[in-house]
Structures are given as C-alpha cells and as structure tokens.
C-alpha cells in the first residue's frame, strides 16, 4: 500500500469555496471576509435547542484566520459529509 496524499492534501475530498461571513450564528468574533477552500475535514455540526425544546443542527466551518464560524446551507453539503462532520 502506498500513501498518495494525507488529510487536507487529498484531491479526492469534497471541497467548496466559501467566504468567511459569520452568517447564521451569533458570536463575538467579527468575520474577516477571506475566501477559503473548505474541505469535508473542515465541516463542523452545531446543535441548538430553542425555547420550545426543538433541536436544530447547523453545519459550517471555523475560519482559520479569525476563528469566526460561518454557517453553510446543508443542502449544499453532501449527506455523507454532514454525517461525518465534527461535533461542536
């Protein structure tokens, strides 16, 4: 067996280009606006329970520059990527 690429260098991983916008999540960090290539290894899932007790799950990434979380539309993320997203 031969290793062809490690982690983030793997060209076969699902990727998308996204901007750091801070969209969708209340936080103290100001988004920097950087354009990033986000891979399936970067996707994070966050749970939020509202006042009625309903739980929503949000998917997104944390910017490596400013640390801001940006929510992504889950319909634009393949199901297999969402199912393996890091929990936060």
Residue frames as qw, qx, qy, qz and C-alpha x, y, z in Angstrom:
[[0.000, 0.891, 0.453, 0.000, 0.00, 0.00, 0.00],
 [0.434, 0.130, 0.026, 0.891, 1.26, 3.47, -0.87],
 [0.039, -0.757, -0.419, 0.500, 0.05, 6.73, 0.67],
 [0.421, 0.516, 0.395, 0.633, -0.70, 9.21, -2.14],
 [0.042, -0.573, 0.019, -0.818, -1.89, 12.18, -0.04],
 [0.275, -0.268, -0.739, 0.554, -2.50, 12.98, 3.60],
 [0.022, -0.616, -0.559, 0.555, -5.59, 14.69, 5.00],
 [0.219, 0.803, 0.156, -0.531, -6.06, 18.17, 3.57],
 [0.016, 0.531, -0.605, -0.593, -3.79, 17.46, 0.58],
 [0.401, 0.199, 0.889, 0.101, -6.12, 14.69, -0.66],
 [0.175, 0.142, -0.365, -0.903, -7.54, 15.90, -4.00],
 [0.295, -0.272, -0.852, -0.337, -10.42, 13.40, -3.76],
 [0.080, -0.416, -0.671, 0.609, -12.02, 15.09, -0.73],
 [0.082, 0.806, 0.529, 0.251, -15.21, 17.08, -1.24],
 [0.325, -0.260, -0.132, 0.900, -14.42, 20.82, -1.26],
 [0.140, 0.853, 0.462, 0.199, -16.21, 24.10, -1.75],
 [0.330, 0.210, -0.114, 0.913, -15.09, 27.72, -1.92],
 [0.308, -0.801, -0.510, -0.051, -16.73, 29.87, 0.74],
 [0.148, 0.611, -0.206, 0.750, -16.21, 33.30, 2.27],
 [0.337, -0.270, -0.676, 0.597, -15.85, 33.93, 5.98],
 [0.174, -0.529, -0.314, -0.769, -19.10, 35.80, 6.62],
 [0.066, -0.036, 0.691, -0.719, -20.12, 34.81, 10.14],
 [0.548, -0.127, -0.346, -0.751, -23.59, 34.09, 8.69],
 [0.738, -0.218, -0.555, -0.316, -26.06, 32.20, 10.79],
 [0.724, -0.341, -0.506, 0.322, -24.56, 32.12, 14.25],
 [0.231, -0.941, 0.036, -0.243, -24.45, 34.78, 16.97],
 [0.837, -0.135, -0.150, 0.509, -20.85, 35.27, 18.07],
 [0.273, -0.885, 0.015, 0.375, -18.44, 37.90, 19.32],
 [0.528, -0.233, 0.503, 0.643, -15.90, 37.30, 16.55],
 [0.404, 0.726, -0.041, -0.555, -16.02, 39.65, 13.56],
 [0.862, 0.292, 0.367, 0.190, -15.75, 37.81, 10.20],
 [0.343, -0.545, 0.365, 0.672, -12.68, 38.66, 8.11],
 [0.594, 0.670, 0.003, -0.445, -14.23, 38.04, 4.66],
 [0.146, -0.488, 0.795, 0.329, -11.45, 35.69, 3.49],
 [0.832, 0.280, -0.257, -0.404, -12.23, 33.36, 0.57],
 [0.399, -0.441, 0.795, -0.122, -11.42, 29.82, 1.69],
 [0.624, 0.119, -0.704, -0.319, -11.36, 26.36, 0.21],
 [0.594, -0.311, 0.526, -0.523, -13.35, 24.35, 2.75],
 [0.415, 0.169, -0.870, -0.204, -13.00, 20.57, 2.65],
 [0.749, -0.379, -0.453, -0.301, -15.08, 17.84, 4.23],
 [0.639, -0.121, -0.541, 0.534, -12.48, 17.70, 7.02],
 [0.097, 0.144, -0.219, 0.960, -13.38, 21.30, 7.99],
 [0.463, -0.442, -0.411, -0.649, -17.15, 20.86, 8.33],
 [0.023, 0.023, -0.741, 0.670, -18.50, 21.27, 11.86],
 [0.378, -0.541, -0.631, -0.408, -22.01, 20.50, 13.13],
 [0.024, -0.108, 0.509, -0.854, -23.54, 22.54, 15.93],
 [0.253, -0.536, -0.798, -0.110, -26.75, 21.79, 17.78],
 [0.097, -0.158, 0.218, -0.958, -29.05, 24.47, 19.11],
 [0.146, -0.497, -0.850, 0.091, -32.11, 23.92, 21.28],
 [0.099, -0.443, -0.153, -0.878, -34.71, 26.68, 21.06],
 [0.310, -0.207, 0.466, -0.802, -37.16, 27.79, 23.76],
 [0.825, -0.012, -0.080, -0.560, -39.77, 25.24, 22.65],
 [0.729, -0.328, 0.599, -0.039, -37.27, 22.40, 23.11],
 [0.845, 0.529, 0.076, 0.014, -36.77, 21.77, 19.39],
 [0.558, -0.518, 0.431, 0.484, -33.18, 20.97, 18.40],
 [0.624, 0.774, -0.056, -0.091, -31.74, 22.31, 15.15],
 [0.769, -0.244, 0.326, 0.493, -28.44, 21.22, 13.63],
 [0.303, 0.922, -0.132, -0.201, -26.29, 23.72, 11.76],
 [0.867, 0.052, 0.217, 0.445, -23.34, 22.94, 9.51],
 [0.224, 0.966, -0.109, 0.067, -20.44, 25.22, 8.73],
 [0.793, 0.182, -0.233, 0.532, -16.76, 25.89, 9.27],
 [0.429, -0.839, -0.042, 0.333, -14.49, 27.88, 11.54],
 [0.471, 0.849, -0.162, 0.175, -12.23, 30.36, 9.75],
 [0.847, -0.125, -0.168, 0.488, -8.53, 29.56, 10.28],
 [0.329, 0.459, -0.067, 0.823, -7.70, 33.29, 10.13],
 [0.227, -0.447, 0.176, -0.847, -10.19, 34.94, 12.50],
 [0.004, -0.042, -0.918, 0.395, -11.90, 31.96, 14.20],
 [0.507, 0.156, 0.131, -0.838, -15.38, 33.05, 13.10],
 [0.394, 0.194, 0.898, 0.000, -17.99, 30.31, 12.49],
 [0.377, 0.266, -0.309, -0.831, -19.83, 30.57, 9.15],
 [0.640, 0.203, 0.678, -0.298, -22.96, 28.51, 8.60],
 [0.100, 0.196, -0.730, -0.647, -23.45, 26.76, 5.25],
 [0.753, 0.087, -0.064, -0.649, -26.66, 25.63, 3.61],
 [0.582, -0.234, 0.774, -0.086, -26.89, 21.91, 4.49],
 [0.802, 0.488, 0.306, -0.158, -28.42, 21.16, 1.08],
 [0.466, 0.814, -0.347, -0.008, -25.10, 22.23, -0.50],
 [0.173, -0.551, 0.802, -0.149, -23.15, 19.72, 1.62],
 [0.618, 0.065, -0.734, -0.274, -23.33, 16.04, 0.62],
 [0.808, -0.471, -0.080, -0.346, -25.11, 13.80, 3.13],
 [0.901, -0.052, -0.283, 0.324, -22.01, 11.66, 3.70],
 [0.340, 0.400, -0.294, 0.799, -20.05, 14.81, 4.64],
 [0.450, -0.550, 0.072, -0.700, -22.79, 16.00, 7.03],
 [0.912, -0.326, -0.203, -0.145, -22.95, 12.58, 8.70],
 [0.826, -0.038, -0.243, 0.508, -19.20, 12.69, 9.43],
 [0.084, 0.795, -0.088, 0.594, -18.98, 16.35, 10.47],
 [0.370, 0.053, -0.634, 0.677, -17.07, 17.16, 13.65],
 [0.372, -0.749, -0.538, -0.105, -19.43, 17.88, 16.54],
 [0.251, 0.262, -0.308, 0.879, -19.14, 21.13, 18.45]]
